[in-house]
Amino acid sequence: MLFDLARPALFLLDPERAHRLTIRTLAAMPIRAAGGQERDSPLGIRVAGIDFPNPLGMAAGFDKDAEVPDQLLGLGFGFTEVGSITPRPQAGNPKPRLFRLVEDRAVINRMGFNNAGSEIARGRLEARHGRPGIVGINVGANKDSSDRTADYAEMTRIMAPLASYLAVNISSPNTPGLRALQDEGALTGLLDAVLEARGSNGPPVFLKVAPDLEPADIDAIARIAMDKGLGALIVSNTTIRRPALRSSDAGETGGLSGQPLRDLAQQRLRDFRKATGGVLPLVGVGGIASAEDAWARIRAGASLVQLYSAMVYEGPGLPQRILRGLERLMQRDGFASIAEAVGSE
């Protein structure tokens, strides 16, 4: 209700300024018991050896510098993913670089891995280490790096002791050449370096992929992910495709997220479910804005789901609304647990 009243004023602000205001507001809130963290919740699910209290997470990109992970957990998210974080601070691409497509309930961004660097994020994560709640760390490479694989390995060494899981992000469209790391040979070398840097006792490694993949790419990525024993695939990042859009900023370059991404992301999830044979857990992300969206992704094969752009339009009450809706949908369809429903469509 309060967000509905505040939204018109927020939408008068430049989107990046509004986002910074949101982060500052969350940071000023007292850290309270993480919502939705009850161990015996019917929404609980075990993925990659981690007991998630519910399947709904905040996607990377919202809390780039690990400023408010505990406050996000307090909104009801079962987990949150901070980052993407690079070894050195990075300003990102020139502004403006973030655009609301209100008529399409979408967002276009070309942020370019802007973040304060690993040292700042590590300090914040060390300060909260030991608190309850699942916090994944999304790692990236610096744009001007001469060896991006080395960047990912360095970030793995730095962040592995602090992460519930590590997410390797090679699918942002806003760092030139980054998506080339999804190619079979490059991906094998990258994951070998990351897994060596993590060591045998480190957290599970998740891989975040793009929706703009050809069938051969999907099969190769699925095979490599299973061969390397990854914890999960995150399907998917933003898209460079442009479906029919109505907003005036529809022609801006960058990654498109929000409602127009939903059907493509849903199909990619199905594709990866088929390619992995259900052996490897999947995290569904892209265009999820309601309990029905989340449920459809779970039924299609997602063990976990994430959102971000929907919060721009629906506000901080959205996680709790989705969780209540998931419980109703589980009961309606006769499932006793989320795990039972995964891939049941």
matplotlib code that plots the C-alpha trace (Angstrom):
import matplotlib.pyplot as plt

x = [0.0, 2.8, 4.7, 1.6, 1.5, 5.3, 5.7, 4.6, 7.2, 9.9, 9.1, 9.7, 13.4, 16.0, 15.9, 19.4, 18.8, 15.7, 17.6, 20.2, 17.5, 15.9, 19.3, 19.8, 16.3, 16.8, 20.3, 18.7, 16.2, 17.0, 18.1, 15.3, 14.7, 14.8, 11.3, 10.3, 13.2, 11.3, 13.0, 9.7, 8.0, 6.3, 8.1, 11.5, 13.7, 17.3, 19.4, 23.1, 23.4, 21.8, 18.5, 16.6, 13.7, 11.7, 12.5, 12.3, 15.4, 16.5, 18.6, 22.0, 22.1, 19.9, 22.5, 25.7, 28.0, 26.5, 25.0, 21.6, 21.6, 20.1, 17.4, 16.4, 16.1, 13.9, 11.5, 10.8, 13.3, 14.6, 18.0, 19.7, 22.5, 24.8, 26.9, 28.1, 31.4, 34.7, 38.3, 38.8, 36.3, 34.6, 32.5, 30.5, 29.2, 28.3, 25.0, 22.1, 22.3, 19.1, 15.6, 12.1, 9.7, 6.6, 4.1, 5.8, 6.6, 10.2, 13.7, 16.6, 20.0, 23.5, 25.2, 28.4, 29.3, 29.5, 30.6, 32.9, 35.2, 36.0, 37.7, 34.6, 32.3, 34.5, 34.6, 30.8, 30.3, 32.9, 31.0, 27.8, 29.5, 27.8, 24.4, 21.5, 20.4, 21.6, 23.7, 25.1, 27.9, 27.8, 31.3, 32.4, 35.5, 36.8, 36.0, 39.7, 41.1, 43.8, 42.8, 39.2, 39.5, 42.1, 39.6, 37.0, 39.5, 40.7, 37.1, 36.5, 39.4, 38.3, 34.6, 34.4, 34.8, 32.0, 29.5, 26.6, 27.1, 29.1, 27.4, 29.7, 28.2, 29.4, 26.1, 25.8, 25.4, 26.9, 30.6, 32.0, 33.1, 31.9, 29.2, 32.0, 33.0, 29.8, 31.6, 32.5, 36.3, 36.3, 33.7, 35.6, 38.8, 37.0, 35.2, 38.4, 40.0, 37.1, 36.8, 40.5, 40.4, 37.4, 39.0, 37.4, 35.6, 34.2, 30.6, 28.7, 29.2, 26.3, 26.6, 24.4, 23.6, 22.0, 18.6, 20.0, 21.5, 21.3, 20.3, 23.9, 25.0, 22.4, 23.5, 27.2, 26.7, 24.5, 27.0, 29.9, 28.0, 27.1, 30.7, 32.1, 29.7, 28.2, 25.6, 23.0, 22.4, 20.8, 18.5, 18.6, 20.2, 18.7, 18.1, 19.4, 16.3, 13.5, 10.0, 7.2, 7.5, 5.4, 7.6, 9.5, 12.8, 12.3, 15.2, 17.8, 20.7, 21.4, 19.8, 16.0, 14.3, 10.9, 7.6, 8.7, 11.5, 9.1, 8.2, 11.7, 13.2, 10.5, 11.3, 15.1, 14.4, 12.5, 15.3, 17.9, 15.6, 15.5, 19.2, 20.1, 17.5, 16.5, 19.9, 21.2, 19.1, 17.9, 17.3, 14.5, 14.8, 13.5, 10.0, 8.8, 6.3, 3.7, 3.1, 1.6, 4.8, 7.0, 4.8, 4.9, 8.7, 8.9, 6.5, 8.8, 11.8, 13.1, 14.1, 14.6, 13.4, 14.7, 13.3, 14.4, 12.7, 9.2, 10.2, 10.5, 6.8, 5.4, 7.4, 8.8, 5.6, 6.0, 8.1, 5.5, 2.6, 4.4, 5.1, 1.5, 0.4, 2.8, 1.4, -2.1, -1.0, 0.7, -2.4, -4.6, -2.5, -2.1, 1.7, 3.0, 6.3, 8.1, 10.4, 7.5, 6.4, 9.7, 9.4, 5.9, 4.3]
y = [0.0, 2.5, 1.5, 2.2, 5.7, 6.3, 4.8, 7.9, 10.0, 7.3, 7.0, 10.8, 10.1, 8.8, 5.0, 4.7, 7.5, 5.7, 2.5, 4.2, 5.7, 2.2, 0.7, 3.5, 3.1, -0.6, -0.1, 2.2, -0.4, -2.5, -6.1, -8.3, -12.0, -13.2, -13.8, -17.1, -18.9, -21.5, -24.9, -26.8, -24.6, -26.6, -24.3, -25.5, -27.3, -28.8, -27.8, -28.4, -29.5, -26.2, -26.2, -23.2, -22.2, -21.2, -21.2, -17.5, -15.4, -11.9, -12.0, -10.5, -6.9, -5.4, -5.5, -5.2, -4.3, -6.5, -3.6, -5.0, -8.8, -9.2, -6.6, -8.4, -11.7, -9.9, -9.1, -12.9, -14.0, -17.5, -16.4, -13.4, -13.2, -10.2, -8.8, -9.1, -8.3, -7.8, -7.9, -4.2, -1.3, -0.5, 2.5, 0.7, 2.1, 5.8, 7.1, 6.9, 3.2, 2.1, 2.5, 1.7, 0.5, 1.2, 0.3, -3.1, -3.7, -4.2, -2.8, -2.3, -2.0, -1.6, -1.1, -2.9, -4.6, -1.3, -2.1, -1.0, -4.0, -7.1, -5.4, -3.4, -6.3, -8.7, -6.3, -6.1, -9.9, -10.6, -8.3, -10.3, -13.7, -16.1, -14.5, -16.8, -16.6, -17.9, -15.4, -16.3, -14.3, -13.5, -13.0, -11.3, -10.1, -6.6, -5.1, -4.2, -7.4, -9.1, -12.5, -12.9, -16.5, -15.4, -12.7, -15.4, -17.6, -14.7, -13.8, -17.5, -17.5, -14.3, -15.0, -18.8, -18.6, -16.1, -17.5, -19.9, -20.5, -18.9, -17.8, -17.5, -14.8, -15.1, -14.1, -10.3, -8.7, -5.4, -6.4, -6.8, -10.4, -11.8, -14.1, -15.7, -17.5, -19.6, -21.3, -24.9, -24.6, -21.3, -22.5, -25.7, -23.8, -21.2, -23.8, -25.8, -22.6, -21.7, -25.2, -25.4, -22.0, -23.0, -26.2, -29.4, -28.0, -24.8, -23.8, -25.1, -23.3, -22.1, -21.0, -18.1, -18.4, -16.2, -16.8, -16.1, -19.5, -21.9, -25.6, -26.7, -24.2, -25.5, -29.1, -28.3, -26.1, -28.7, -31.5, -29.4, -28.4, -32.0, -33.2, -30.6, -31.3, -27.8, -27.1, -25.6, -23.6, -20.2, -19.8, -17.0, -13.5, -10.6, -10.8, -8.8, -9.7, -7.2, -8.5, -6.1, -3.3, -0.2, 2.0, 5.0, 3.6, 0.3, 1.0, 1.4, -1.0, -3.4, -6.4, -6.6, -7.9, -8.1, -9.3, -9.4, -11.9, -14.3, -16.6, -16.8, -17.5, -20.2, -21.9, -21.8, -23.4, -26.2, -26.6, -27.0, -29.3, -31.6, -31.2, -32.2, -34.9, -33.3, -34.4, -30.8, -28.3, -25.2, -21.7, -20.0, -16.3, -13.8, -12.2, -13.6, -11.2, -13.3, -16.6, -18.0, -17.1, -18.7, -21.8, -22.2, -22.0, -24.6, -26.9, -26.5, -27.7, -24.9, -25.9, -22.2, -19.0, -15.4, -12.0, -8.4, -6.2, -7.0, -5.3, -2.1, -2.2, -4.3, -3.0, -4.7, -6.6, -8.8, -11.6, -12.3, -12.2, -14.7, -17.1, -17.0, -17.7, -20.6, -22.3, -21.9, -23.2, -26.2, -27.1, -26.6, -28.9, -31.5, -31.2, -31.6, -30.0, -27.8, -30.6, -32.8, -30.1, -29.5, -30.5, -31.9, -30.1]
z = [0.0, 1.0, -2.2, -4.3, -2.9, -3.3, -6.8, -8.8, -7.0, -7.4, -11.1, -11.5, -10.6, -13.0, -12.6, -11.3, -8.7, -7.6, -7.2, -5.1, -2.9, -2.5, -1.4, 1.1, 2.4, 2.9, 4.5, 7.1, 8.1, 11.2, 10.4, 11.5, 11.5, 8.0, 6.7, 5.3, 6.9, 8.9, 8.5, 8.5, 5.8, 3.1, 0.7, 1.8, -0.7, -0.7, -3.7, -4.2, -0.6, 0.7, 2.6, 1.1, 3.4, 0.3, -3.5, -4.1, -4.4, -5.3, -8.5, -8.9, -10.0, -7.3, -4.5, -6.5, -3.6, -0.9, 1.0, 2.0, 1.9, 5.4, 4.7, 1.5, 3.4, 5.9, 3.1, 2.8, 0.2, 0.8, -0.5, -2.2, -4.7, -4.4, -7.3, -9.9, -8.2, -10.1, -8.7, -9.2, -8.8, -12.1, -13.1, -15.7, -18.9, -19.5, -18.2, -18.9, -18.8, -17.0, -18.5, -17.2, -19.9, -17.9, -20.6, -21.0, -17.3, -18.3, -17.8, -20.2, -18.7, -20.0, -16.6, -17.5, -14.2, -12.3, -8.7, -5.9, -6.3, -4.4, -1.4, -0.4, -0.9, 1.0, 4.0, 4.1, 3.7, 6.4, 8.7, 8.3, 8.2, 10.6, 10.4, 9.2, 5.7, 2.3, 0.4, -3.0, -4.5, -8.2, -9.6, -12.9, -14.7, -15.2, -18.7, -19.3, -17.9, -20.1, -18.6, -17.7, -16.7, -14.1, -12.8, -12.2, -10.4, -8.3, -7.3, -6.5, -4.1, -2.4, -2.1, -1.6, 2.2, 2.4, 0.0, 0.4, -3.3, -6.1, -9.3, -12.3, -14.6, -18.2, -19.7, -19.3, -22.7, -21.4, -21.2, -24.7, -25.4, -22.1, -23.6, -25.8, -22.5, -23.1, -26.0, -25.3, -25.2, -23.3, -20.8, -20.0, -19.3, -17.2, -15.0, -14.5, -13.2, -11.0, -9.5, -8.8, -7.1, -5.0, -3.7, -2.6, 0.4, -1.1, -1.8, -4.8, -8.1, -10.1, -13.8, -15.1, -18.8, -21.4, -23.0, -26.5, -27.1, -30.0, -29.4, -29.9, -27.2, -24.8, -25.2, -24.8, -21.7, -20.1, -20.8, -19.4, -16.3, -15.5, -16.2, -13.9, -11.1, -10.9, -8.3, -10.6, -13.8, -13.5, -16.6, -17.6, -17.8, -19.8, -23.5, -26.4, -28.4, -28.8, -29.0, -29.7, -27.2, -26.7, -24.5, -25.9, -24.7, -26.4, -28.8, -26.2, -26.3, -23.4, -21.8, -21.6, -18.5, -17.0, -18.5, -22.2, -21.2, -19.4, -22.3, -23.7, -20.2, -19.6, -22.9, -22.2, -18.8, -20.5, -23.0, -20.2, -18.3, -21.4, -22.0, -18.4, -18.1, -14.7, -13.2, -12.6, -10.6, -12.4, -11.1, -13.2, -13.6, -16.1, -16.2, -12.9, -11.4, -9.6, -7.8, -11.0, -12.9, -10.3, -10.2, -13.9, -13.8, -11.0, -12.9, -16.0, -14.0, -11.8, -8.2, -7.3, -8.9, -8.8, -9.6, -9.8, -12.4, -11.0, -7.7, -9.7, -10.4, -7.5, -4.5, -1.4, -0.6, -3.7, -2.1, 0.6, -1.9, -4.1, -1.2, -0.1, -3.6, -4.0, -0.9, -2.4, -5.8, -4.2, -2.3, -5.3, -7.4, -4.7, -4.0, -0.5, -1.2, -3.8, -4.6, -5.8, -8.2, -9.9, -13.5, -13.1, -16.1]

ax = plt.figure().add_subplot(projection="3d")
ax.plot(x, y, z, "-o")
ax.set_aspect("equal")
plt.show()
